[in-house]
Amino acid sequence: MISDHTTFLGMETGPMGKKRLKNFTKNRRGYWSFWIFILLFGLSLCAEILANDKPLLIIYDGKPYFPIVQALPETTFGGEFETEANYRDPFVDKLITDKGWMIWPPIRYNYQTVAYDLSAPAPTPPDFDHWLGTDDQARDVVARLIYGMRVSIIFGLLLTAISAVVGVTAGAIQGYFGGKLDLIAQRFIEIWGGLPTLYILIIVSSVLVPSFWTLLGILMLFSWIGFVGVVRAEFLKVRNFDYIRSAKALGVSDFVIMYRHVLPNAMVATLTFLPFTLTASITALTSLDFLGLGLPVGSASLGELLAQGKANLQAPWLGATAFISLAVMLSLLVFIGEAVRDAFDPRKLFNGGRS
């Protein structure tokens, strides 16, 4: 007979997992926020298909070409230059349409494309060509919003995942073994957590060119501390329980005890903490970009869009776009966090969903 009690990464997926999933879906606001967030993230992952200054498909002289994955020289279409074709150039457009046709993305700009055919000096207000207008460098705001949202979410997910792994591991080791190891580690965390993160970023940015991975590494050095406390407290509480002592007496290894018997209890608090950590990670990158300490100049960024709104008060669509997009995304994550908290709330778990 096969048991319906299984574990995956320390979390139970049997009847208890079904109850938690049911409690999660009962929180309609968090449930629908989860799917809306997944939809927005999925659309941002397709940024090259939604917003690009290259056609998705070209049929030229009976042959198919895919410029979004191919670097095609202008000579491919009968032009004169060996460099990659500029498909927005009317001359190149005519060369292709004379012997074929093109399928363009819904937005014919990527986050770096400069629109040279504006009817007024940049930034220009929204119109049929630029749905949310352009910024002060004549770049399409919708394209930069889509690419910037993708960068922010991926950065937040990576930072949250790495921080959770490091923080849970450190907290588990501290709490399980205790003693001098726990005492020394706690003093180290107190000193390490007191270091000024912003000043360290300023120093690093003055020595190195800030990049996605540089910022991720620096913020990861400090963000893991938030997970240590909850995991350490759970391990300190559980390590002296009778079933843990019995497992030790039977010769079960410390790793098996930590992973199979103690970690599931600690993961409840950790999973509840994850959506809020993701929110903080996205906010951290946005703040650094707003201050000019984040991604390299020209990168698609919600923080850079906020900075443009601050610098161009005569163009309210810039600040409004950045504010609304951040408010919606962070609100969705907060609602998801509340639903996850309800799913793991013992009062709702054992009282039929009633608190």
Beta strands, then each sheet from edge to edge (+ up, - down):
strand 1: 7-8
strand 2: 11-12
strand 3: 57-60
strand 4: 63-65
strand 5: 100-103
sheet 1: 1+ 2-
sheet 2: 4+ 3- 5+
end
